[in-house]
């Protein structure tokens, strides 16, 4: 599966607990990443400062569903279920 244009759910729903460039406190779940562009693409996509967790994420139907809203719901539920 390829990333859905104008989605960005993976840059919103999950938390990133480690500091990274532009977000020294990390990113809380549900907060838009500082690097999410207006067209919902990652501004750090080919940048070595992109967090490893973002580099490792692969879109799949089980996490991205069939729409942006479904992706936000699925990733949000996964985040809540795995929060420590």
N, C-alpha and C positions, 0 to 999 in steps of 0.2 A: 504494500500500500504506500502511496506517496502522500506527502502532506497536502491537506486541503487548502486551496488558496483562500486567503482572508479569514483564516481560523484563529491561530495564535493561542488556542486553549492550553497548550503545553507551556506557554509563557505566562499563564495566568493562574491556573488551578493549583499546581504543586508548589510546595515550599522548597526553597534552596537554603539549607541551613548553614552553608559555609560562605564566608565573605567572597565576593568576586568584584571585578573591576566595575566601578560605577554603583555598586550596592555593597558597601563595606559591612553592613549588618546582615547580609544575605537577603532573601526575598520571602516574606510570609506567604502562606497559602492564600490564594484568592486575590493577591495584589498583582497588578500588571508589572512585568519586568521593565526596568528602565530602558532596556534595549529593544523593546518591541516597537517596530516601526508602524506608521499610520496605516500601512497596507497589511498589517499583521504578520510581517516577516521579521526574522531575528536580525538585528543590526550587528550581531557578533558572529553570524553563522560561519564565516571562514576565518575568524579571528582567533588566534591562540589564547586570548583572554576569555573565551567562551567557557563556561563551567563544564567540567567533565560530565556531570549528570545530564546536561543538555546534549552534549555530543553523543552520549550513549543512548538517548531516547530514540526509539524507532516507532513510527506510527503503525498502529495495528487496529483492526476493526474493533477489537475488544476494549481498547482504550479511547479510540477516536469516534466510534460509531458512524453514523451516516450524516451528521451535521455538526456545525460548530456548537450549537446548544447541547447536543448529545455528548460531544467531546468534553465540554465543560462539566456536565453532570457526571460523566463516567470518571474523569480524572479527579474531580472534586470528591467523589465518593471514595475512590482509591486513596486519596490523600487523607481523608478522615479515618478510613479503616486502618491505615498504617502509621498514623501519627503516634509519636511516643510521648 
